[in-house]
Amino acid sequence: MFSKAIFKQTLKSNWKLWAIFTAIMCVMSTMIIAVFDPKMISSMMDMMKDMPMADMMGDQLNGMTSLLGMLGESFYGMMGVILPLIFIIITANSLIASQVDRGSMAYLLSTPTKRSKVVRTQALYMITSVLTMFLVLTIVGLSSVQIFQGGVFTKAYTSDVKAVATLLDKDEADIADDLNLILNDKDALLKGAETREIEEDVYEAYLNLKIADNAYVAAAEIMDVDADEVRDNPAMIKDNTDALTAAAKVMGMETAKYGAYLDTVTEPESSDQSTEMQEKLLEGINAAADVLNKEAADLFSDMGSIKSSESALNAAVDASGMPKEMFISIINSQLANDELTLDNGIEFSVKDFLMLNLGAFLLMFALSAISFMFSCIFNLSKNSLALGAGIPIAFFIFQIMAQVGESLENFKYISLNTLFDPNAITTGGSFWVQFVVLGAVGVVLYSVGMKVFKEKDLPL
């Protein structure tokens, strides 16, 4: 099937190039993982949202607030493609076309080794080198996530939980499982707020929301349903005694009291009352926007700026007709919800990370098949590189152009790179059909290249 001697020689000749590109990719992905901080990234996204780049990136900005989203868009969407592509172009050309061009292929074929065995061996090395590259990248990535963020082999904890655990000399898991330990301890509450860099009353509102959400998660586990189902319909907890008991324990309540709490949470509000409240809030935000010289739409996502300005807060309270405490409570709830969103940034799905690497490998498998096929077709390196490098690079450029604006969006239909969509993987989209297509393209083109090489005339 293949020659061990030729494979060893090829490995010996190319391992340094492979090691350099693999090391660079591992270092870059590790740096992204090490410096990732949901709060910092969220602040950067807010700064970028009014820039022209935000229009070009579209929904990709929202996905970058999680670790997987950041890796998908910043690494696997760019450097994780272009670096292995350069390695593939150089290697594929050197395996066949370059050897024919230099005359070393003539020496190799003068031995009893058949052409079919030679080309199969070279194809095997090309595929194996790319596969090994992404296997190493996957292992390094998982290790880096565990070291710098957690969440792979152990649970990831937010910065406030870590800080409070140290303060109270307790295990991080104990604090995360019972946030009432923070809520009921003044020093812990202050430490957690300082760590998250938010005001104490906002942190208290956040803890209450987090505890309530943890109760939903606990109930969902008992009922063996998705947590989102419980979040959308908390009343379903009351139909399961075990789930009700588990959720009440998380809340630090007696079961009967938690059942009464669920009644208040699920009680439908009067439509007129809800509309009136929203109108009052809008009037208050419009008034604060005038004082702060901002757009009202911007204040909806940055209500903390109202609270930080006494004049804006007073104007908002006066315009809304609400008591000051109630308006501040609404602001705190919004800011607390923002903190909950940031918590999602530390969540890490090993499965999605593996799919990212599998998708990147399949894309490289298909692109390497293009380069390898032209290396087999042409006897001159310059001709092999013209198409073996030109087409994959063109695909990469077309994908970038398709992301610039709607007028160039159709370029995505003429690029294989479009079939690898990191955003679809990290956000639960569809990607298996694309993976199958990439795999099929690679198998077909490798087969074509090997067949051509076996049958063509060589300048021996």
N, C-alpha and C positions, 0 to 999 in steps of 0.2 A: 504493500500500500504506500509506504513512504520510506525514505532512507534516513536511518538514525545518524549516519556519518554526516550527511549533508545538513540535517537539522542542527546538529551540534556545531558544525562550522558556521552556519548562518547565525545561530545564537551567539557564538563567540564574536562574530563580526559586528553584531548590531546591539548587544546588550547595553553598552554604554549609552547609546542614543536613547534606548528605551528607558534606562534608569534616570537619565536627565529629565526627560519629559514627565515621567511618572512622579519624580521627586518634586518638580515644580508644581504639578497639579495638586499633590498632597499638601504641600506647604500653603498654597493659595486657599484651598478649601479649609484647612485648619485655621488659618488666620481669620477667615470669615466667621467660623464657628466660635473662635476664642473671643472675638470682640463683640459678638452679637449681644445687644441689649434692647429688649422690646421698647422701653421708654425712649431711649435715644433714637431708635429707628423711627418711632412714631413722630417724634419731634422733627426729624429730618423730612418725613413725608409731608408734615404740615407746612414746612418751609417750601417744599417743592411744588405744592399743589397749584400755586398760581403761576408757576413758570411754564414756558413753552414745552419743556421736557415732560411735564405731567400729561399734557395732551397726547404726546407721542407714546408714552408708556401706558396710558389708559388704566384699565383695571389691574395691571401688573403692580402698581404702587400699593394697592390695598393688600395684595398677597404677600408683600415683602415684610409685613409686620410680624410674621412668624419665622422661626428659624428655618423650617423647610421651605417656606416661601422665599426667604432671602437666598438660600442656597440654590433654589430652582431658577430664580430670575437672574441673580448676579453671577453665579458660577456655572451651573449647567446650561444656562441660557447664552453664555458667551465664552468664557475662558475654558470651560469644560468641554467645549466643542472645538474651538480653534486650535488649542494645543495638541490634542490627539490627532486632529486632522493634519497638522504639519508633520507630525511623526509618521502618519500613514503615507502621505505623499512621498516623503523621502525614502521610507522603507520599501514601499511597493515598487518604486522605480528601481531600487538597488537589487531587488530579488531576481528580476528577470531581464528587463530591457537594458539596464546598465551593464549586466554581465554579457549580454549578447553584443552590445555596442563595444565593449572593451576586448572581447574575444575570449574571456574566461569561460563562457558557456561552451565554446567549442572544445576546450580542454576537458570540461566536465563530461560532455556527451561522448567523448572519445573512449571513456571507460564503459564497462558493461552496463552501467546504469541507464535505464530507459528514460525517454523524455517524460513519459507519464508519471514516473516515480519522482523525477526532479520537480516537476511543476506542482504535483500534489504536496510534496514536502515544503516547497516555498509557500504555497497557499496555507498549509497548516501552520507554518511559523507566523504568517501575517495574522491569521485569526487568533492564534494562541497568544501572541504578544498583546493584541488589543484587549482580549478577554482578561489576561493577567493584569494588565494596567488598571482596568476598572475593578477587578477583585481587590487589588491593593488599595485603590482609592476608597472602596467601600469599607474595608477593614479600618483604614486610617480615619475615615470619616466617623464611623461609629465610635471608635476609641476616643476621638477628639470631643465628640458630643458628650460622652460620658464624663470625660475629665473636666471639661469647661462648663457644661450646662447641666449634665445629669439627664435622666429620663430614658436611658437605654437599658442598663442592667439594674438601675435603682431609680426611684421616683425623683422627678425634678421638683424643686421647691422654690417659691418666690423669695426675693431678697429679704422681705420683712419677716417671713417665717424663719429663715436662717438666723437673722439678727436676734429675734426674740428667743429662739431656742438657746442661743448662747447666753443671753441675758438671764433667762430663767433656769439655765443649766438643765435643760430637758432635751429629749430627742426631737429632731426635726419632724419626724413622723407623728409624734404625739401632738405637737403644736398644730400641724396641718390637719390632723384628724379632729381636733377639737379647738377651733378658733375662738371659742368662748374663753379659753385661757388667756387670750390677748384682750378680748373685749372686757373682761372683768378685772383686769389688772392695769391700774393707771400707768405705771412705769412701762409696762409692755406695750400699752396703747401708744404712748408717746414715742417709744423706740421704733415701733412699726411705722408710724407716720413719718418720722424723720428718715427712716431708711427708704421709704417709697417717695420721699420728698413731696408730701402733700400735707394739708392741714389736718389737725387731729379730728375735727368733726367730719371731714370728708372720709378720713380713714375709718372712722366708726361706722359711717354709712356703708362704706365698702365691705367691711366685715359682716355687717348684717345681711347684705345682699349675697356675699360669698357663702355664708352659713346656710342661708335659705337655698341656694343653688346646690350646695353639698348635700343637703337633705333630699333634694330631688334626685340627685345622682344615686344616693344610698337606696332610695325607694325603687329607682329604675333597676338597680342590680337585683333586688329581691324579686321584682316582677318580671325580670328577664326581658326588658324592653329598652329601647334607646332612650337616653336621658332627655333628648329633645321632645319626645312624646310627652314626658311628664312635665317638662317646662311649659309646653303648649296647653296642657290640660292637667293642672295639679290635683283637680278633684278626683282623678282616678286613683290616687293614693288611698283615699278613704274606703275604697272597695276591697283593699287587701290589708288585713290586720297586721301581718308581719311587716309589710312595707311601711305602714303607718307608724308602727313601733320603732323601726329603724330610723325613719326620718325624724321622729320626735326626739330620739336620742341625740342625733346630730345637732338639732336645734337647742338641746338642753332643756326640753320641755317634757311635761307629762303627756302621755298619749292623748288624753281627752282634750287637753289644752291646745295641743297641736292641731287636733281635728277642728276645734273652734277657729284656730288661726287660718286653716285652709278655707273655712267658710267665708271669712272676711276677704281672703285673697281672691277667691273665685266668684265672689258676689258681683253680678253684673251692675255696672254703674249706669246711671241714667244718661241717655244719649245727650239730652239737653245740657245736663250738668257737665259732662265731659267736653262738649263743644264750648261751653261758656268758659271753662277753665283754660282751654287751649287758646281761646281768643284773648283772655287776660294775659296769659304768658307771652303771647305774640306782641301785644301792646307794650308790655314791659321790656321785652328784648329790643323792640324798635326804638323805644325811648333811650335805652342804654347805648344802642348803636349810634344814635345822634350825638350823645355825649362823648363817646369814644372815637367818633369819626370813622366808624367801620360799617361794613355791610352787615345787615341783620343775619343773613345766611351764615356768615363767618362766625357770629357769636353763638349760633346753635351748636357748633362743634368746639367752641372755646368759651364756655360759660364761666370758666374760672376768672376770665378778665373782667367780668361784671363784678364779681365778688371782691376783686382786688382793688377796685376803684369805688370809693365811698360815694362820689358824685353820681357815677353811673348806676350804682345799686339803689340809691335814693330815687333817682329818676325812674328806674324800672319799677320800684315798689309803688311810687305815686301813680304811674301810668296804669299799672295792672290793677290797682285797688286791692291787692292782697296784703295781708299782714306781712311785715318784714320777715318774721321767722318762717312763714310758709314759703316765701319766695326763695329764701336762702336754702331751705330744705329741698326745694326743687333743683336748685343749682347743685347742691351736694349730691343728690341722687344721680344727676347727670354725670358729674365728675366721678362718682363711685362706679357707675356703669362703664366709664372709660377705663378705669383701673381693672375691671373685670375683663374687658377686651384685651388689655395688655397681658393679663395672665395667660391668655390663649397663646401668646407668643412663645412661651417656654414649653408648650406641649410638643412632643416629638413622636412621630409615627415611624417606627423602624420599617414597617411594611412599605410606606410611601417612599422612604429613603432608598430602600432596595429597588423599588420600581423606577426611581429616578436614575439609578445607576444602570439598571437593565435597559431602560429606554435609551440612555446615552450610548451604551454598548451596541445596541441594535442599530442605531443611527451610524455609528462608526463602522459597524460590520457592513452595512450597505454602501457607505462611502468608500471603504477600503476595497470593496469588490469592484467599484468603478476604477479606482487607481490600478488595482491588480490586473483587471481585464485589459486595460490599455497598455500596461507593461508587457503583457503577453502578446498583444496584437502587433506592437511596433518593435522594430529592431534598433531604433535610435532613441537615445534617452530624451533628446529634445522633443521628439514627436510624442513619446510616452507622457512626458510632463505637460505638454501643451493641453492634452485632454484629461489625462489622469489627475492633474492638479487643477486645471482650468475649470472643469465642470463642478467638482466639489466646492471650490472656492466661490464659483458663481452661485451655487445653491445657498451658501452662507450669506452672500451679499444680497441675494433676492429676498431672503427671509428678513434681513435687517431693513431693507427697503419697504417691505410689506407692513412693517410696524411703524413706519414714519407717519403715514397718513392714509386716509381712505382712498385718495387718488392712486396710490401705489399698492393697494391691498391685494390686487389680483396677482401680484408677483408670487404670493405664497403658493399658488397653484402649480408653479413650475419649479418648486424647490422640495427636495426630499426632507430637508431640515424641518419643514412644517409638520411632518409626521411625528416629530418628537416635541411634545408640548409640556414643559415642566409644570406650567400653571394648571393644566388639566389634571395632572397627577396629584399635586399638592392640595387641590380644592375638590377632589372627588369627582372629576369629570371622566369622560370616556377616553380610553387610550389603547385598549387591547387590539382593536382592528388595525390601528396604525402600527402597532408593534408587529403584528403578523405580516403586514405589507412590507415593512423594513426587512424582516427576516427573509421573506420570499425574494425580494429584490437582491439581497446579498447572495443567496443560494444560487439563483439563476445566473447572475453576472460572474460569480466565481466559476461556475460550470462552463459558461461560454468562454471565459478566458483560458481555462485549462484545455478545452477542446481545440481552440484556435492554435494554441502553442504546440499541441501534439501534431497538428496537421499542416502547419505552415512551413515554408522553406526558410531555412536559416543560413546565414553567411558563414558556414563552417569551413 
